[in-house]
């Protein structure tokens, strides 16, 4: 199969696009209020819960969902699975906007946003800080993603000379683009280690950096499958069932490794006993496990993977399971101590929904106007 990328074309300003634009405008209203009246005007964040919905979804979960480009790069350039190369550009597109908007949301979340530049000043660097490593890696990876995706933009602009020059150095950015997510996705898990007893025993673990990395990769593959099926159904493209079945075939083995590591660690530390305690934590844990097991059972059989409906629901289960794992650990099962309570405010929720809406709008614009999706020849 030859790789030929073309814009999908078609009408951009559809009814769905206007609905998404409406969500983005509502989010913009609350963002303006945040910068005029302060972060407390639109959020319920407090000293007990300084990381609320914005960090939990926009950064911790959103960047994992945006790991499709990273996951496909590992498959193609590390494990030499060249048959997946036609899917890399579409995967990069979801990663570009996932990481870009995650970085932008940090500006909204940080209390003293006007001092955010201090992160990049050597005199203020704390080399022992996990948060510094995450901040630098996410910033650099966002830049790398735009460089990796730029051939699609340059082709649309017919900037052939610049495109030829870029291709001579693109291999370097691909290598860096594989290294950086490996570092910061695991480091996002390390943030929970330093939280100590505030993180429930069912989620607190010394191997949580590895668990976060594995689930980020599986969520990346899940989003690749989901995005391809979405594009096929909603944009009138041919289903890529055979390729998607091969991509999805990796997911159950990663999830089995994840479950063995996580449950094995709980058994060895004795924290598995927390499942017998009353409260919401055991229910949340069981919900995670159910979604992961459903995805494993659905994707282990090759025949089931060849059915688009099974692929769709299994990919969605993988993404939801990984998202629930992160929400439970960072917010729902997080306990800073007595007296502290948190539930996302309307402003927080609408800003997050607006960010998601902008991502989908940007995706639709680029696939319709630039050569992102592969056309079989």
matplotlib code that plots the C-alpha trace (Angstrom):
import matplotlib.pyplot as plt

x = [0.0, 1.5, 1.2, -0.8, -2.2, -5.0, -7.4, -10.8, -12.6, -16.2, -18.1, -16.4, -19.0, -21.5, -24.1, -21.8, -19.0, -21.2, -22.1, -18.4, -17.7, -20.5, -18.8, -15.5, -17.0, -18.5, -15.1, -13.6, -16.0, -14.9, -11.3, -11.6, -13.3, -10.5, -7.8, -9.8, -11.2, -8.8, -8.8, -11.2, -13.9, -14.3, -12.9, -13.4, -9.7, -8.3, -5.2, -6.3, -7.1, -4.7, -4.9, -8.5, -10.3, -7.9, -4.8, -6.5, -8.0, -6.2, -2.7, -2.6, -5.4, -5.4, -1.7, -2.2, -5.2, -2.9, -0.2, -1.3, 1.6, 4.1, 2.6, 2.6, 6.2, 7.3, 5.6, 7.0, 10.4, 11.4, 9.8, 10.0, 6.3, 6.3, 2.8, 1.5, 3.3, 0.2, -1.5, 1.2, 0.3, -3.3, -2.1, 0.3, -2.5, -4.4, -1.2, -0.4, -3.6, -3.8, -0.4, -0.8, -4.0, -2.7, 0.1, -2.2, -4.5, -1.5, -1.6, -5.2, -4.5, -1.4, -2.3, 0.5, 0.5, 2.6, 5.6, 5.3, 8.4, 10.5, 10.2, 12.7, 15.1, 18.3, 18.5, 15.1, 15.6, 15.1, 16.8, 15.2, 11.7, 9.5, 7.2, 10.2, 10.9, 7.2, 7.0, 10.2, 9.4, 5.8, 7.0, 9.7, 7.5, 4.8, 7.4, 8.7, 5.1, 4.6, 7.8, 6.9, 3.5, 4.7, 5.2, 1.4, 1.2, 4.1, 2.5, -0.7, 1.2, 3.2, 6.5, 8.4, 11.9, 11.4, 9.8, 12.9, 15.2, 13.0, 13.0, 16.8, 16.6, 13.2, 14.8, 16.3, 13.0, 11.4, 14.0, 13.5, 9.7, 10.0, 12.2, 10.3, 6.9, 8.6, 10.1, 7.2, 4.3, 6.2, 7.0, 3.3, 3.0, 5.9, 3.9, 1.6, 4.5, 5.5, 1.9, 2.3, -0.6, -3.0, -3.2, -5.4, -3.4, -5.2, -3.4, -0.3, 2.7, 6.4, 5.9, 3.2, 5.6, 5.7, 1.9, 1.3, 3.6, 2.0, -1.5, -0.5, 0.7, -2.4, -4.6, -2.6, -3.3, -6.9, -7.2, -5.6, -8.3, -11.1, -9.9, -9.7, -13.2, -14.5, -13.0, -14.3, -17.9, -18.2, -16.0, -17.0, -13.6, -12.9, -12.6, -9.0, -10.2, -7.2, -4.6, -6.7, -7.0, -3.2, -2.8, -5.5, -3.7, -1.0, -3.4, -4.5, -0.8, 0.1, -3.0, -2.2, 1.3, -0.3, -2.8, -0.1, 2.2, -0.6, -2.3, 1.0, 2.2, -0.9, -0.6, 3.1, 2.6, -0.6, -2.6, -5.0, -6.8, -8.1, -10.6, -12.5, -12.8, -16.1, -16.4, -16.1, -12.5, -13.1, -16.0, -13.9, -11.1, -13.5, -14.9, -11.3, -10.6, -13.9, -13.1, -9.6, -10.7, -13.5, -10.9, -8.6, -11.3, -12.7, -9.3, -7.6, -9.5, -8.5, -11.9, -13.5, -10.8, -11.9, -15.4, -15.4, -18.1, -16.0, -13.0, -14.8, -16.2, -12.9, -10.9, -13.3, -13.1, -9.3, -9.4, -12.1, -10.3, -7.0, -8.9, -10.7, -7.4, -5.9, -9.1, -9.3, -5.6, -5.4, -8.9, -11.7, -9.8, -7.4, -7.7, -5.8, -7.2, -10.3, -11.9, -11.1, -13.7, -13.7, -16.1, -15.5, -17.2, -19.3, -16.5, -13.9, -16.1, -17.0, -13.3, -12.4, -15.3, -14.3, -10.7, -12.1, -14.3, -11.4, -9.4, -12.2, -12.7, -9.0, -9.0, -11.9, -10.2, -6.9, -8.2, -10.5, -8.0, -4.6, -3.2, -3.4, -5.3, -3.9, -5.7, -5.2, -3.8]
y = [0.0, 3.3, 6.3, 9.2, 11.8, 14.0, 16.4, 14.9, 18.0, 18.6, 21.3, 22.5, 24.7, 22.0, 22.0, 19.9, 22.4, 25.3, 23.4, 22.8, 26.5, 27.4, 25.3, 27.0, 30.4, 29.5, 28.3, 31.6, 33.5, 31.7, 32.0, 35.7, 35.8, 33.7, 36.2, 39.3, 38.1, 35.4, 31.6, 31.4, 33.0, 30.0, 27.1, 25.3, 24.5, 24.9, 24.1, 20.5, 20.0, 22.2, 19.8, 19.5, 18.8, 20.9, 19.0, 15.6, 15.8, 18.4, 17.3, 13.9, 12.3, 14.4, 13.9, 10.1, 10.2, 12.1, 9.4, 8.0, 9.6, 8.3, 4.8, 4.6, 5.9, 3.2, 0.5, 1.9, 3.2, 1.0, -2.3, -1.7, -2.3, -0.3, -1.4, 1.0, 4.0, 5.3, 5.8, 7.9, 11.3, 11.0, 9.8, 12.8, 15.2, 14.1, 14.2, 17.8, 19.3, 17.1, 18.3, 21.9, 22.5, 20.6, 23.1, 26.0, 24.8, 25.1, 28.8, 28.9, 26.5, 28.2, 30.8, 33.3, 32.7, 35.8, 34.1, 30.9, 31.8, 31.1, 27.4, 28.0, 30.2, 28.4, 30.3, 29.0, 25.4, 22.7, 19.6, 17.4, 18.4, 15.8, 18.7, 20.4, 17.3, 17.0, 20.7, 20.7, 17.4, 18.4, 21.8, 20.2, 17.4, 19.8, 21.6, 18.3, 17.2, 20.3, 19.7, 16.1, 17.1, 20.1, 18.0, 17.9, 21.7, 22.3, 20.0, 21.9, 25.2, 23.6, 24.6, 21.8, 23.3, 23.6, 20.2, 18.6, 20.3, 19.2, 15.5, 15.4, 16.1, 14.7, 11.4, 13.4, 14.8, 11.4, 10.0, 12.8, 12.4, 8.8, 9.7, 12.6, 10.9, 7.9, 10.3, 12.5, 9.9, 7.9, 11.0, 11.9, 8.7, 9.8, 12.9, 10.5, 8.8, 12.1, 12.6, 9.7, 8.6, 11.1, 8.7, 5.7, 2.4, 0.8, 3.4, 4.3, 2.2, 2.5, 1.1, 3.7, 5.4, 2.1, 1.6, 5.1, 4.6, 1.3, 2.7, 5.8, 3.6, 1.5, 4.6, 5.9, 2.7, 2.9, 6.4, 5.5, 2.8, 5.2, 8.1, 5.9, 4.5, 7.9, 9.3, 6.4, 6.7, 10.4, 11.5, 8.8, 7.0, 3.3, 1.3, 0.3, -2.8, -5.0, -2.5, -1.6, -5.2, -5.5, -2.3, -3.5, -6.9, -5.2, -3.8, -6.9, -8.0, -4.6, -4.7, -8.2, -7.0, -4.0, -6.1, -8.6, -5.8, -3.8, -6.7, -8.4, -5.2, -4.9, -8.5, -8.2, -4.9, -6.2, -3.3, -5.7, -5.9, -2.4, -4.0, -5.3, -1.8, 0.1, 3.2, 4.1, 3.1, -0.7, 0.1, 2.5, -0.1, -2.8, -0.5, 0.0, -3.7, -4.5, -2.1, -3.4, -7.1, -6.3, -4.8, -7.8, -10.4, -8.4, -7.9, -11.3, -13.1, -12.2, -12.8, -10.3, -7.7, -7.9, -6.5, -2.7, -2.6, -4.7, -2.6, 0.6, -0.5, -2.1, 0.9, 3.1, 0.8, 1.1, 4.9, 5.1, 2.6, 4.6, 7.8, 6.4, 5.1, 8.6, 10.3, 7.9, 8.3, 12.1, 13.3, 10.9, 8.6, 11.3, 12.3, 15.3, 15.0, 16.0, 19.3, 19.4, 18.9, 19.4, 19.1, 20.9, 24.2, 25.1, 27.3, 24.5, 22.1, 24.4, 25.3, 21.6, 20.9, 23.9, 22.6, 19.2, 21.1, 23.0, 19.8, 18.2, 21.4, 21.6, 17.9, 18.5, 21.6, 19.8, 16.6, 18.5, 21.1, 19.4, 16.1, 14.1, 10.9, 8.3, 7.3, 3.7, 3.4]
z = [0.0, -1.1, 1.2, -0.3, 2.1, 1.0, 2.7, 3.3, 2.2, 2.7, 4.6, 7.8, 9.3, 10.1, 12.9, 15.1, 14.5, 15.6, 18.8, 19.6, 18.9, 21.4, 24.1, 23.3, 23.6, 27.0, 28.1, 26.8, 29.0, 32.1, 31.2, 30.9, 34.4, 35.8, 34.6, 35.7, 39.1, 40.0, 40.0, 42.9, 40.9, 38.5, 40.5, 43.8, 44.2, 47.7, 49.8, 50.3, 46.6, 44.7, 41.7, 40.6, 37.3, 35.2, 36.2, 36.5, 33.0, 30.9, 31.9, 33.6, 31.6, 28.5, 27.7, 28.1, 25.7, 23.4, 23.4, 20.1, 18.3, 20.8, 20.8, 17.0, 16.9, 19.3, 17.1, 13.8, 14.6, 17.6, 16.7, 12.9, 12.3, 9.0, 8.0, 10.6, 9.1, 7.2, 10.5, 12.2, 10.8, 12.1, 15.4, 15.6, 14.9, 18.0, 20.0, 18.8, 20.1, 23.2, 24.4, 23.1, 25.0, 28.1, 28.2, 27.6, 30.5, 32.9, 32.4, 33.5, 36.5, 37.9, 40.5, 39.7, 36.0, 35.3, 37.0, 35.0, 33.0, 36.2, 35.4, 32.5, 34.3, 35.5, 38.8, 39.8, 38.7, 41.4, 39.9, 42.6, 41.4, 39.6, 38.5, 36.8, 34.8, 33.8, 32.9, 30.8, 29.0, 28.2, 26.8, 24.7, 23.5, 22.4, 20.3, 18.9, 18.0, 16.0, 14.1, 13.5, 12.2, 10.2, 6.9, 6.6, 7.0, 4.6, 2.0, 2.2, 1.7, -1.1, 0.6, -1.0, -0.5, 3.3, 3.4, 1.7, 4.2, 7.2, 6.1, 6.4, 10.2, 11.0, 12.3, 15.2, 16.4, 16.0, 18.4, 20.9, 20.5, 21.7, 24.7, 26.2, 26.7, 28.2, 30.8, 31.6, 31.5, 34.1, 36.1, 36.3, 38.4, 40.5, 41.6, 43.5, 45.3, 46.9, 48.0, 50.4, 52.5, 50.9, 48.0, 48.8, 49.3, 46.3, 44.1, 46.0, 44.8, 44.3, 40.8, 39.8, 37.3, 35.3, 35.7, 34.4, 31.4, 30.4, 30.6, 28.7, 25.8, 25.9, 25.9, 23.0, 20.9, 22.0, 20.7, 17.4, 16.9, 18.1, 16.0, 12.8, 13.3, 14.0, 10.8, 8.8, 10.1, 10.2, 7.3, 4.8, 4.7, 4.2, 7.3, 8.2, 10.0, 9.1, 10.3, 13.4, 14.3, 14.3, 16.4, 18.9, 19.1, 21.2, 23.8, 25.7, 26.3, 27.7, 29.9, 31.1, 32.1, 33.8, 35.8, 36.9, 38.1, 39.8, 41.6, 42.3, 44.0, 46.1, 47.2, 48.1, 50.1, 51.8, 50.5, 48.7, 52.1, 51.4, 49.0, 52.1, 53.6, 53.4, 51.2, 47.5, 46.9, 46.4, 44.0, 42.0, 41.9, 40.7, 38.0, 36.7, 36.7, 34.9, 32.1, 31.7, 31.8, 29.2, 26.9, 27.3, 26.6, 23.7, 22.0, 22.6, 19.9, 16.3, 14.9, 17.4, 16.5, 12.9, 13.8, 13.9, 16.6, 18.9, 18.1, 18.9, 22.3, 23.3, 22.4, 24.3, 27.3, 27.3, 27.2, 29.9, 32.1, 31.9, 32.5, 35.5, 36.9, 36.8, 38.1, 41.1, 42.0, 41.6, 42.6, 43.5, 45.9, 47.0, 50.6, 51.9, 55.4, 57.4, 56.6, 52.9, 50.2, 46.5, 43.6, 40.3, 39.9, 36.8, 35.5, 35.8, 34.1, 31.2, 30.6, 30.4, 28.0, 26.0, 25.7, 24.4, 22.0, 20.6, 20.1, 18.1, 16.1, 15.3, 14.3, 11.9, 10.4, 9.8, 8.4, 6.0, 4.9, 5.1, 4.0, 7.2, 6.5, 4.2, 1.0, -0.2, -3.7]

ax = plt.figure().add_subplot(projection="3d")
ax.plot(x, y, z, "-o")
ax.set_aspect("equal")
plt.show()
